[in-house]
C-alpha cells in the first residue's frame, strides 16, 4: 500500500499523478493510524518549515511519523519532506523538526545568488545508492530558499549534494528512509525514474541487491534506465553542478466568441484577427503536452480574461490544469484572477482561497498581475505592507516560491530625468521625438490602463512582500520578434534578488542567448513563436548549448 501524506500545502496532485503514471495507486493519509499502516510512505511538501511542522502536530501526525521512521520503513520525503527530517530550520527558529538527521536547515546566504534557488540543477553523488544510480548527468527541478547543511554528523545520511553558491544536501538515505530536496514529480523522465525506483522497492532493498538490480537494468537497456553510465562519480572527482537557464512556454488562454477555451497570442496585447474573431492557436491541454515533450522547462498558463469573472466558477480553466498535470511533469504556473472576489450570491473569497483551488487543481505557482499594481500603490500610501495583500497571504501559507509577479510595463519617454518622479534610464532606443530617457510604466487590465508605478519599484516592493519570482513582460516588444527589452530586464534584475523571467519579443534562438548573456535573467519565456512552430524549443536549446549557456537537455 502506497500512502501519500498530504497535510494541505501546495500541489500534491502532481505527486499523485506521477505515481499513477507509473502504474501505482496511492491512497491519502486521513488519520494518524494510517501512517503506521502504510507499506510505502511519501511525504511531499512545500511552503514554510514552521507551518509544515505545526500542521503535522495539529493533525496528530508527528508522533506516528517518528515511529514509522524509527522502524526503518520505506519512506520518501520531497522538499520540505527532506528538511523536516532535520533538527530545525533558520526559517522557523524554535520550531523543532522530526530530528531524525543531525543538523540544521539554513538560508542561502550568498548575496550574489537569486533566492529561491529555482530551476534545474544536477547532483553529485556522495556514495553508491540505487535511488540515484546512473542519474548523475541528469538535471532535476529545485525550488527552495533554505537548504540542509552537510556536516560530519550527518555524513552517513548524505546520498548526494548539489552546488549553488556552495554545496548543500540534495538527497539523503539510510536504510529504507530516503528524501530528496528536488521535486521528482516535476523533473520530467529523470524524476519519474527516481519515483519508480522507490515505489517498486528497488531503492529500498538491501544495498547489494539494489545495486545489482540497477546494474542489470542499465546493462540490458531497460526502458526506465535513464542514466548514461552505470558507475557513479565519487564526491572528489565530480565537477560542481550548475543551475540551468530555463526556457518557458507560455499559453495565453481565453474564451473565444463561441465560449471555448483556446490558446491565443496578441501583437502588443491585441488578440483579435482583422475580422474581429479571437486568434485561435490551439487547445491548451494538447499544446502544453506538446511543449513538455519538446523539452520546455516550465509551462505557464495566463488566463487573460480572468479579471472579468469569478475564477472559482471558471471550471474549464481548472479542468485544463487538472488534465495537463496528468501528463506534464514540469512546473505549471497559472495566472489570471488571483485576487479576492465576492460571487453573485454575496459569498466572499480571499485571494488565498482562489490560489488554494488552483494549487489543488495542479498549479505549482500562481501569477499575480494587476492586483500587484494595486498592492504597490497601497503600500506606497501606507508606508509598508500590512499582511492583507494576496502576495503576503499566499507566500505565508504556500511559500515565496509559489508567488510569481507578472508585470506588464510600457516605455514612457521623457526629455530629461527631472521631468518625472519615476526613475528614468538613459536608453539606446530613442523615443518618437528623439527622447533619450524613459521609465517603465506598469499597466493593468491587459495593458489598457497605465498607472503611476514603475516596473522597478513594483518588483522591489513585491519582493519585500514575499514574492519569489518576477515575470517581466513588455508591451512595446510583445509580438514584434525583435528581441527582448534588454534595458528593462537589466534594470529590474539589478533591483531584486529573486529570479527574473524575461518575456516578450523573442523572434529567434539568438534572442534567448542574448538575454541570458546580457541581463542575468534566470529564465526566458516565449509564446507565439512556439505556437506557430516558427522556432522549435529544440532550436533554442541547441543555440544555448552552442553558446555554452547551461541548459537542461
N, C-alpha and C positions, 0 to 999 in steps of 0.2 A: 504494500500500500504506500503510494507516494503522497505525502501530505505537504500542503503549502501553508506557511504561516503568514497570513495576511492580517496585519494589525491596522490596516486602514489608511496607509500613506502611500501615495504615488500610484504608478502604473503597474499593478500586479497582473493585469490582463495579459500583458505581453509575455510574462513568465509562463502563465497558464497556457497561452497559445503556443509558445515554443515547446513546452512539454508535450502538448497534444500533437504538434507537428512531428515529433519524434516517435509517435505511436504509443505514448503512455497517457494514462488518465489520472490527473491529480484530483485530490479532494481537499477541501479547505478545512483548516483547523477552526472549530467552532467553540470549543471549551477546553480548559486546561488538560483534562484527561485525554483528549485527542492527541496531544503531543507524545505522551508515553505509549500510545497505541500505534504510532507511526512506524513503518518499516524504513522509509526514507523520508527525511525532513528537509525542505528547502525554505530558507528564511531570506526573502528579498526585502530590501528596504531602501528608502530614500528619505531626504529631509534631515532634520537636526538630530544629533545623537541623543540629547536630553529628552526630546519629545518622544523618540522611539523607545527609550528605556522606560520612561514614565508610562507610556501606553502599554508596554509589556506588563509592568507591575499592576496597572489598573485592570487589565484583563485576567490577571492571575496566571500569566504565562511564565513569569521569570523562574519560579522555583522548579516546575516540571521541566522547563527547558534546560536548566542547570543539571538536573538529574539525568536527562537524556544525553547531554554532552559528557557528563562524568562516566556514563556507562559505555562510552566509545561506540555510539550507534551512528549509522550513516547520516551525515549532516552536510549540507552545502549552504553557506552564507554568501550573500551577494551585497556588495557595497556596505551599507550600514550593518548588514548581516555579518560582515567581517569585522568592522570596527567595534561592534557590540561585544565581541569575544574578549576584548582587552579590558584593562582595569578602569580606564576612564578616558576622557577627551577634553582638550582645551576648549572645545566648542561649548561644553556644558560643565563648567567647574563644579565639583561637589556631587555630580550625578555619577554613581558607580556603574561600570559596565558589568558584564557577566563574570569577568575576572578569570576566565579560563586560561588566557595567554598573558604572561607578564608584559607590562609596558603601557605606554600612553599613545593616544592619537593626537597629532599636532597639526596646526595650520601650516600651509605652505608659507614660508617666511620671506623668501627672496622677493624684494620689491620690484625686480625686473620681470617677474612672472605674471602672466594673466591668471587670475584666480576667479572662478574654479578652473582646475585642470580639466579641460573639456575636449574630448576628441579621441582619436585613435592612436594608441601608443603600443609599444612592444613589451615583451617580457624577457627577463634574464633569469633563467632557472638557477637556483642555488643548490639543488640536489635532484636526484632522479625521482620521478613520480609519474604514475600512469595518467593522472589527471591532465597534465600538460605536455607529456612526452611528444616530441616531434612538432610542436607548435611554436618553436622559438622565433620563427621568421614571420609569424602572423602578427597582425595588429588587432587590438581589442578596444572596445569603446569604454572610456573612463569619463566620469563626471563627478568631481568631488573637490571640496576646498580643504579637507582635512585628510591626513594620511597616517597610517600606523608606522611607528618608528622602529627600525631594526636595532636590536641590542643583543649583547651576548646572552642575556637571559631568555630571549625568545628565538634564538638561532635554530633550535631544534624544531621549531614550528614553521620557519620560513621556507616556503617552496619556491617562490620567485620574487624578484624585485623589478621595479621599473624606475626610470630616471625622469625627473622633472625638477631641475634646479638642485639635483641631488637624488640619491636613491631612497626609495620607500618600499614598504612591503606591499606587493600586489597579489600574492597568493600564499595561503598557509595550509598546511595539512600535517596532522599527526594521527596515525591510526586511521579511523574511518570518519574523522571530523575534518572537514575542509572548508575553505572560504576564499572568495576572490574579491578584490576591490573593483574590478571592471564588471560590466554588465554582459554576461554571455548571451542573454536573450536579445541584446541589441548589437551583437558583434558578428552578425552575418553567419556564414557557414562555419567559421572557426569557433564562434561562441556556441553554436548548436552542437558542435562536436564535443566541447567541454561538458555541456549538459548531458549528452548521450553517454559519455563515459561514466558520469556519476550515476545516472538513472539505471544504466544497465548493470551496475555493480562492479564494472571493470575497474573503476578508480578507487574502490574501497575494499578490494581484495587484498590479501597479504601481498607485500611488496613484490616478492619474487614472481608470484602468479600473475599479478597485474602487469609487470614489466614484460613478461613473456607474451601476454595477450596482445599488448600494443605492438611489440616487435613482429609478432605473427601477422597482424593486420597490415602493417606497413610493408612487410616483405612480400605479401601476397596481393597487394594492390586493393585492399578493402576500400569500397567507395567512401566510407566515412573517415578514412585516414587522410587528413588534410596535410599533415606535416611533410616537409620536403626532405627530411633526413630523420633517421631513427635514433641517432645518438644525440644527447643533449650537451650543449656547451656548458662548461663549468663556470662558476662565478668569476674566475680570474681571466679567462680567455674570451669572454663575451664583450662585444662593443656596447657602449651606453645606448640605451634606447632613445628614440626621437619621437616627439609628438608630431603627427602628420597634419598637414593643412587639409581642411575639409572642403569637399565640393558638394554643394547642396542643391537639390532640385526643388523648385517652388511651384506649387499649383495654386493659382488664384481660382477660387471656386465661387460660383454664384448660380442662382436660378436663372434659366433663360425665360423667354416670354411664354413658353409652354409649361413652366413650373418645374422643369427637370434640372438637377444639379449638373453643371458642366464645368470643365476647366476652360478658362478664358485667359486672354492676355491683352493688356492695353498698350497703346502708344501714348506715353505721357499720361497714363491712367484712363484713357478713353477706350472702353472695351467693346464698343459697338462698331459694326461694319458700316460702310457708306449707306447701305439700305436701311439701317436702323436696328437690325437684329443683333443680339449678343453674339460676339465671336465665339464659336464653339471649337475647341481644340481637343476634345476627347472626354472620356469618362474618368472621374478622379481615381477610383479604385484600380482600374486597369492601368492607368498611367503610372500610379505610384508603384505598382508591382513591376512594371517595365523598368522604371528608373532604379529600383532596388537590384534587379537582375543585371542591369547595365553598369552597376558599380557606384551609384550615388551613396555618399556617406551619411546623408540625412535626407528626410523628406519633410517639407513644410507645406501645410495647407493654410491658406489665408482666405477666410470666408468674407469676401469683400463687400457683401451687402448685409452683414450680420448686425451692423449698428442700427438697422431699421426695425429689427424684430426682437422677440424674446427668445434667446438662444436655447433655453431648456425645452422649448417647444419645437426646436429645429431638429426633429427626429432624423430626416435624411442625412444631415451633416454628422450627427452622432453615429449613424449607421455606417457612413463612409469610414469613420475612424475604426469602428469595430471590425469591419470586413478587411480593411487594409492591414490591421495589426495581426490578422490570422496568417498572413503570408509574407509580411515585410518585417525583417528583423534587423532594422537600423532605427535610430531615433526618429520619432514623429513629433512635429510641432504643429499646434493648431492656433490660429489667431482669428479674431473677429468676435466682437460682442462680449469680451471678458470684462464685465462690469456689473454693478448692482442693477437689478431690474424689479419692477412690480408688474405682475401679469394682469390680464384683463379682469380677473376676479379679485384683485386687490391683495394678492399674496406677494410679500416682499422676499426677494432672494438676493443674497450678497454676492459679490464677485467671487468669494471663496466657494459658495455653493455652485456657481457656474463652472469654475475651474475644476472642482471635485468631480463633476459629472464628465467633463472632458477627460480627466485622468482615468476615471473608471472605464471610459469607453476606448482607451488605448493610447491617449496622448502621453508623451514623456515631458513635454514642455508646453507652456502656453505663452502666446504672444499678445502683449497689450499695446495698443496703438493710440487712438485718440484720447482714451482715458488717461494715458500717461501725461499728455499735454495739460489736461485739466488739473491733474495732480500737481504738476510742477508749478503751475500758476498759483494753486492754493498754498503750496509750501512756501513760495516766494512771499505771498501775502502774510502768512503766519509766522514766517521765520524758521520753519522746521516742520518735520513730519510729526504726526500725532498718532500713528498706528492704524488709522482708519482707511488708508488707501488700499486699492486692490493689490498693489505691489507688496506692501508691508504684510497684508493678511496672508497672501498666498505664500510668500517667502518664509513666513514664520512657521507655517504648517508643513509645506512641502519642500522647503529649502530654496536657497538663492538660485541654484542651477535650474530650477523649474520655471523661472520667470525670464522671459525674453521681452525686451522693449523694441517695438517696431517703429522706426522714425521715418516720417515722410517729409523731408525738407526740400525747399527750393531756394535757389540763389536770389538774394536781393542785393542789387548793385548800388553802390554809393560812390561819390566822387572822392571823399576823404573819410577816414575812420571816425573823425569827430562829428560827423553828421548823423550818427546813430549811437544809441546807448548800448547796442549789442556789439559783441566783439567781432570786428571785421578783420579779414585777412587780405593781404596783397595777392592778387590772383594772376596767373599766367594766361587766363582766358578772359579778355576784356568784355565788359558789358556792351549792350546795344549802342550806347553813346560813348564808347571808349572808356568807361569807368574801370579803374584799376583795383578797386576794392569791393569786397562783397561779404555778406554774412549769410548764414543758412537758416532760413525761417521754417519753423515747424508748421505743418498743416494738419487739419483734421477733416473728417468726412470725405475720405478718398481724395484728398488734395484740393478740395473745392473751397476750403476756408483757411486762410492764414492766421496765425496767432503771433503775438509779440513774445515769442520764446525761440531762442536759437538752439540748434542741434547740440552744440557743445554743452550748454547749460542743462538741457534736458538729460543728456547722457550722464553727466556728473551727479545730478540730483537723484536720478533713478538708481544709480549705483549705491548712493548713500542710503536709499530707502530699502535696498535689498535685492535689486535686480541682479541677475547673473550673467546676462549677455545682451548685446546691442545688435539689432538687425537694422542696418543703415541703408535705406533706400535713397533714391534721388529722382525727383520728379523731372529734373532737367535732362537726365540721361536715360530715363525709362523708355525702352523700345527703340533707342537710337542705334544700338550696335556700335557705338563709337568708343566704348571702353568705360570703365568705372570712373567715378569722380574722385581722383586720387587726392585732391586737395581737401575735400570734405572728409574722406575716410581718414587721412593722416591727422587732421585736426581733432577728430573725435577719438581716434586711437590713442593719441598723445594725452588726452584728457582723462582717460579712465584706466583702471587696472583689471577690468573684466574683459572677456573675449568680445571681439567685434566681427560681425559678418558683413562683408561688402556685398552690396546688391545694386542692380540697375545699370544697364549699359553694355553688358558683355556681348560681344559680337563674334569673337574668335578665340581659340585656345590661348593665344599670346596674351590676351587681356587678363587671364587668370594669373599667369606668371608675373605679369606686370604689377598687379595689385598686391600680390604677396611680397614681391621683392621691394616695392616702393613704400608700402604703408605699414607692414607688420600685422595686417589683419589675420585673424586665425582661420577664417573661412570665407568662401565666396559662393554666391548664390546666383542662379540663373533660372529663367523660366522659358520664354518664347523660343530661344534657340534650341532648347532641348525638345520642347513640344513639337516643333516643326521639323525636327531632325536635321536642322541646319548645321549643328555642331554636336556630335555624339559625346557623351560623357567620357568614353574611352579616349577620344582625341584630346580632350582637356587633360586627362591624366597622363597621356603619353607626352604631351608638351611639358607638363610639370616635371615628369621624370627626367626628360632630356635636359631640363634646366636645373636639375639637381635640387628640386624642392621636394621635401619628404611627403609622400602620399601613402594612402592605403591601396595596395594592389588589388 
